[in-house]
Amino acid sequence: MGLTTKFNPPFCCMFSRKNLALVAFSTVFSLLLAELVLRAVSPKATNFNHHQLYCEYDSLLGWRKIPNAKGHHNTTEYEVLENINSQGIRGPEYPVKKDSGERRIIVLGDSFSEGYTVEFEELFSEVLKKKLNAEQSERHTEVINFGTGGYSTDQELLCFERDAAQYRPDETVLMFCVNDPWFNNQSRYYSRGFKPLFVESGDSLQLTNVPVPTMASRSFFSKTKDWLLKNSELAKRVKNVRDNARYAASGQAVPDEWRIYLKEETPEMEAAWQVTAKLLERLRQKVEAAGSSFVVFYIPEKIEVYDTDWQEFLETYSLSEGKFEVTVARNRLQEICDSLKVRLIDPTPIFIEKSKSSPPLYFQDDWHWNEHGHQLAGEVLADFYEEKSTK
């Protein structure tokens, strides 16, 4: 009869397993504790990577504002409740059919236009509406703002063709941001998702990446990372520290969209501008075909208005002032608009002059307009339309 022995694992193996379990438990516990502490001591400090958009998937545009949604934007710099109507437009309900005698202005744009950093009544488009109605009481003016965070010129064009044109606008304003050219030539906008992409085909544009891929097609890692950045205060701060360290260590590693300020245009930026010019031409044609007049409003960035912020921008990315010029983007846009015979409203000189005597026009960390910036932008637009009506 053979001798049966019972196997006992070495003490070192049991010790290692216990240690691993303890380390895993301690790590998870520490991370959860850090998350709870961050939420408790700074519940509003969400301006680290704050892009809380109340949007849903859209097969043509990539994303759109959720109809009938209400959402809070809370950071250390502002607290705003955003109301979205049944058509996915910020603000009250607007009838598709306009009243006889009503003047209707449509606004297309991105987060500056959506203006989730200020209350609805402080929005530049509401300032425009109030000022025009005060000056022209015999004819009511309605301003409908289709601005959606993250949109570029391509999405704004498609938004007009599918949604905004049916409102039969008399005037159409395209709000143009300096990061538009780069993302006009990209099929994805950061963590917000995939988007449509127009590619040049001879002298025309061909729409691709539609239906836009859903976010479900991303990898598990990408979806997990995006979920953490949206829901975890700790993850937001880790990303912020990592990004700052990366930029500090990489010398000229300026984000791609900011290379628009380079004096010598890169081939990638040149291609982006070429697509942008064709998008503007197509949008002008669509707007005019709808019986509306078309203007482009240039949104001056904070670094274009305040010299101290421009210098800080250069220092942050270790950029040479001899290679970067603050006026490059708007000068390039002016050339395109001139060639297309499109009126460009460039309020940058007015913003610079106003910045010398008024409270700040932008939020310090967020970089979007605050209520003073929106007020000034609305006044500039109102002055333009009042002058136009007298000619």
C-alpha positions in Angstrom: 0.0 0.0 0.0 1.5 3.2 -1.1 2.1 6.2 1.3 -0.2 9.2 0.6 1.2 12.6 1.4 -0.7 15.9 1.6 0.7 18.8 -0.4 1.3 22.0 1.5 2.3 25.1 -0.4 5.5 26.7 0.7 5.1 29.4 3.3 6.6 31.9 0.9 3.8 31.3 -1.7 1.1 31.9 1.0 3.0 35.0 2.1 3.1 36.4 -1.4 -0.6 35.8 -2.1 -1.5 37.5 1.1 0.8 40.4 0.3 -0.6 40.8 -3.2 -4.2 40.8 -1.9 -3.3 43.3 0.8 -1.5 45.5 -1.8 -4.5 45.3 -4.1 -7.0 46.1 -1.4 -4.8 49.0 -0.1 -4.5 50.4 -3.6 -8.2 50.3 -4.4 -9.0 51.7 -0.9 -6.5 54.6 -1.3 -7.9 55.5 -4.8 -11.5 55.5 -3.5 -10.5 57.5 -0.5 -8.6 60.0 -2.7 -11.7 60.3 -5.0 -14.0 60.9 -2.0 -11.7 63.5 -0.5 -11.4 65.4 -3.8 -15.1 65.5 -4.2 -15.6 66.6 -0.7 -13.1 69.4 -0.5 -13.6 70.8 -4.0 -17.0 69.6 -5.3 -17.1 72.3 -8.0 -13.5 72.0 -9.2 -14.5 70.3 -12.4 -12.7 72.8 -14.7 -10.0 70.2 -15.1 -10.9 69.1 -18.7 -14.4 70.4 -18.2 -16.4 69.5 -21.3 -19.7 68.3 -19.8 -21.9 68.5 -22.8 -25.5 67.3 -22.7 -25.3 65.6 -26.1 -26.2 62.3 -27.7 -25.1 60.4 -30.8 -26.1 61.7 -34.2 -25.4 59.7 -37.3 -24.8 62.8 -39.5 -23.2 65.3 -37.1 -21.5 62.9 -34.7 -23.3 64.4 -31.7 -26.1 66.9 -31.0 -27.6 68.4 -27.9 -30.2 66.2 -26.2 -33.8 67.4 -26.8 -35.6 68.5 -23.7 -32.4 68.1 -21.6 -31.6 70.2 -18.5 -28.0 70.2 -17.2 -25.7 72.0 -14.8 -22.3 73.3 -15.7 -20.5 73.7 -12.3 -16.9 74.8 -12.1 -14.9 77.1 -9.8 -15.5 79.9 -12.3 -19.2 79.6 -13.1 -22.5 77.8 -12.3 -24.9 77.6 -15.2 -28.2 75.7 -15.8 -28.6 74.9 -19.5 -32.1 74.3 -20.8 -32.4 72.6 -24.3 -35.7 72.7 -26.1 -37.5 69.8 -27.9 -35.5 70.5 -31.1 -32.1 70.3 -29.5 -31.6 74.1 -29.4 -30.5 75.9 -26.3 -33.4 78.2 -25.1 -37.1 78.3 -25.5 -39.3 76.6 -28.2 -39.0 78.3 -31.6 -41.7 77.7 -34.2 -40.3 76.5 -37.4 -42.6 78.8 -39.3 -41.8 82.4 -38.7 -44.4 85.1 -38.3 -45.0 87.5 -41.1 -42.8 90.6 -40.7 -40.5 88.7 -38.3 -36.8 89.1 -39.0 -35.0 85.8 -38.1 -31.2 85.4 -37.5 -29.6 82.0 -37.3 -26.3 81.5 -35.4 -24.0 78.5 -36.2 -21.0 77.7 -34.0 -19.3 75.7 -31.3 -19.0 76.0 -27.5 -18.4 79.8 -27.7 -21.8 80.0 -29.4 -23.6 77.5 -27.2 -22.2 79.6 -24.3 -22.7 77.1 -21.5 -20.4 79.2 -19.4 -23.0 82.0 -19.0 -26.8 82.1 -18.3 -29.0 82.1 -21.4 -30.0 85.8 -21.1 -26.3 86.7 -21.0 -25.6 84.8 -24.2 -24.3 87.1 -27.0 -27.1 86.0 -29.3 -29.6 87.1 -26.7 -27.7 90.4 -26.3 -28.0 90.8 -30.1 -31.7 90.1 -30.1 -32.5 92.5 -27.2 -30.5 95.3 -28.8 -32.0 95.0 -32.2 -35.5 94.8 -30.9 -34.9 97.9 -28.7 -33.6 99.8 -31.8 -36.2 98.5 -34.3 -39.4 98.1 -32.3 -41.6 98.1 -35.4 -40.1 94.8 -36.6 -39.5 91.9 -34.2 -36.1 90.1 -34.5 -35.7 86.5 -33.4 -32.3 85.0 -33.0 -32.0 81.2 -32.9 -28.6 79.9 -31.7 -27.7 76.4 -33.0 -24.2 76.5 -31.3 -23.0 73.1 -30.1 -19.8 72.5 -28.2 -17.1 70.8 -30.2 -18.6 71.6 -33.7 -16.3 72.7 -36.5 -17.3 74.3 -39.8 -18.1 71.0 -41.4 -20.7 70.1 -38.8 -22.1 73.6 -38.8 -22.5 73.3 -42.6 -24.4 70.0 -42.2 -26.4 71.4 -39.3 -27.6 74.3 -41.5 -28.5 72.0 -44.4 -30.5 69.6 -42.3 -31.8 71.6 -39.4 -31.3 75.4 -39.5 -32.4 76.1 -43.1 -36.0 75.0 -42.3 -36.3 78.0 -40.0 -36.1 80.2 -43.1 -33.5 82.7 -41.7 -33.1 86.2 -43.2 -29.6 86.3 -41.8 -27.1 83.6 -41.0 -24.0 84.1 -38.8 -21.2 81.6 -38.8 -19.1 81.9 -35.6 -15.5 80.9 -36.6 -13.0 79.6 -34.0 -9.3 79.2 -34.6 -9.4 75.4 -34.0 -12.0 74.9 -36.7 -9.5 74.5 -39.6 -7.6 71.7 -38.0 -10.8 69.7 -37.0 -12.4 70.3 -40.4 -9.7 67.9 -41.6 -10.2 65.3 -38.8 -12.6 62.4 -38.4 -12.7 62.6 -34.6 -12.8 65.4 -31.9 -11.0 64.2 -28.8 -13.2 62.3 -26.4 -16.4 63.8 -27.8 -16.5 61.3 -30.5 -16.2 60.6 -34.2 -17.4 63.2 -36.7 -18.2 63.6 -40.4 -15.2 64.3 -42.6 -15.3 66.2 -46.0 -12.4 65.3 -48.3 -11.4 67.2 -51.5 -12.4 65.5 -54.7 -11.2 67.7 -57.6 -12.8 71.1 -57.1 -15.6 69.8 -54.9 -16.0 68.1 -51.5 -17.1 64.6 -50.8 -18.7 63.7 -47.4 -17.2 60.7 -45.7 -17.3 58.9 -42.4 -21.1 59.0 -42.5 -23.0 57.4 -40.9 -20.6 58.5 -38.2 -19.2 55.5 -36.3 -20.6 55.1 -32.8 -18.5 55.3 -29.7 -19.3 51.7 -29.1 -16.8 50.8 -31.9 -13.9 52.1 -29.7 -11.6 49.8 -27.7 -12.5 48.9 -24.1 -9.4 50.9 -23.0 -10.6 54.0 -24.8 -14.2 53.7 -23.4 -12.8 53.1 -19.9 -10.5 56.1 -20.1 -13.3 58.4 -21.3 -15.6 57.2 -18.6 -13.0 57.9 -15.9 -12.3 61.4 -17.3 -16.0 62.2 -17.2 -16.8 60.8 -13.8 -13.6 60.8 -11.7 -12.1 63.9 -10.1 -8.9 62.0 -9.5 -8.6 60.9 -13.1 -9.1 64.5 -14.3 -6.3 65.7 -12.1 -3.9 63.0 -13.0 -4.5 63.8 -16.7 -4.0 67.5 -16.0 -0.7 66.8 -14.2 0.4 64.4 -16.9 -0.4 66.8 -19.8 1.5 69.7 -18.1 4.5 67.5 -17.5 4.4 66.2 -21.1 4.2 69.8 -22.6 7.0 71.0 -20.2 9.3 68.1 -21.3 8.6 68.1 -25.0 9.8 71.5 -26.1 7.8 72.4 -29.3 5.0 69.8 -28.6 2.2 72.3 -29.1 -1.2 70.7 -29.8 -1.9 70.3 -33.5 -4.8 72.8 -33.7 -2.6 75.6 -32.2 -0.1 75.3 -35.0 -2.4 77.6 -36.8 -0.4 80.5 -35.4 2.8 79.3 -37.2 4.1 81.9 -39.6 5.3 79.1 -42.0 2.3 77.0 -42.7 2.8 73.2 -42.3 1.5 70.9 -45.1 -1.1 69.6 -42.7 -2.4 73.0 -41.8 -2.4 74.1 -45.4 -4.6 71.1 -46.3 -6.9 72.0 -43.4 -7.3 75.5 -44.6 -8.0 74.3 -48.2 -10.9 72.2 -46.9 -12.1 75.0 -44.7 -12.2 77.4 -47.7 -14.3 74.9 -49.7 -16.6 74.4 -46.7 -17.1 78.2 -46.4 -17.9 78.4 -50.1 -20.4 75.6 -49.9 -22.1 77.1 -46.8 -22.3 80.5 -48.4 -24.0 78.9 -51.4 -26.5 76.9 -49.2 -27.3 80.0 -47.2 -27.9 82.2 -50.2 -30.0 79.4 -51.8 -32.2 79.5 -48.7 -32.8 83.2 -49.2 -30.5 84.3 -46.4 -27.5 86.6 -46.2 -24.3 85.2 -44.9 -21.6 86.6 -42.6 -18.7 85.1 -40.7 -17.8 86.3 -37.2 -14.3 85.7 -36.0 -14.0 84.6 -32.4 -10.8 86.1 -31.0 -9.0 83.8 -28.6 -8.0 85.1 -25.2 -4.3 84.9 -26.3 -5.1 87.2 -29.2 -6.6 89.9 -26.9 -4.3 89.9 -23.9 -0.6 90.1 -24.6 0.3 88.6 -21.2 -1.7 85.5 -22.1 0.0 85.3 -25.5 3.4 85.4 -23.8 2.3 82.7 -21.3 1.1 80.6 -24.2 4.5 80.8 -25.9 6.3 80.0 -22.6 4.0 77.1 -21.8 4.9 75.3 -25.0 8.5 76.6 -25.3 7.6 78.3 -28.6 9.7 80.8 -30.5 8.0 84.1 -31.0 9.9 84.4 -34.2 8.0 81.4 -35.6 4.6 82.1 -34.1 2.5 85.2 -34.8 -0.8 86.0 -33.0 -2.5 87.5 -36.1 -1.8 84.6 -38.6 -5.1 82.8 -38.2 -7.4 85.8 -38.7 -5.4 87.2 -41.5 -5.6 83.8 -43.3 -9.4 83.7 -42.7 -9.7 87.3 -44.1 -7.9 86.2 -47.3 -10.3 83.3 -47.8 -13.4 85.5 -47.1 -12.2 88.2 -49.5 -11.7 85.6 -52.2 -15.2 84.2 -51.6 -16.8 87.7 -51.3 -18.0 86.8 -47.8 -18.2 89.5 -45.2 -16.0 88.8 -42.2 -16.7 90.6 -38.9 -13.4 90.6 -37.0 -14.0 92.2 -33.6 -10.4 91.5 -32.3 -9.4 95.2 -32.4 -12.5 96.1 -30.4 -11.9 93.3 -27.9 -8.3 94.5 -27.5 -9.3 98.1 -26.9 -12.1 97.1 -24.5 -9.8 94.9 -22.5 -7.8 97.9 -21.5 -10.6 99.4 -19.5 -13.2 96.8 -18.8 -13.4 93.8 -16.5 -11.9 90.6 -18.0 -13.7 89.3 -21.1 -12.7 85.7 -20.7 -12.6 83.2 -17.8 -9.1 82.8 -16.4 -8.9 79.0 -16.6 -11.8 78.1 -19.0 -10.8 80.6 -21.7 -14.3 81.0 -23.0 -16.1 84.4 -22.9 -17.6 85.4 -19.6 -20.7 87.6 -19.4 -18.6 90.7 -20.4 -17.2 88.9 -23.5 -20.7 87.8 -24.6 -22.0 91.3 -24.0 -19.3 92.8 -26.2 -19.7 90.2 -29.0 -23.5 90.8 -29.0 -23.0 94.5 -29.2 -20.6 94.2 -32.1 -23.0 92.0 -34.1 -25.9 94.4 -33.3 -23.9 97.4 -34.5 -23.2 95.5 -37.7 -26.9 94.7 -38.4 -28.0 98.2 -37.4 -25.5 99.7 -39.8 -26.6 97.3 -42.5 -30.3 98.2 -42.1 -29.5 101.9 -42.7 -27.8 101.3 -46.0 
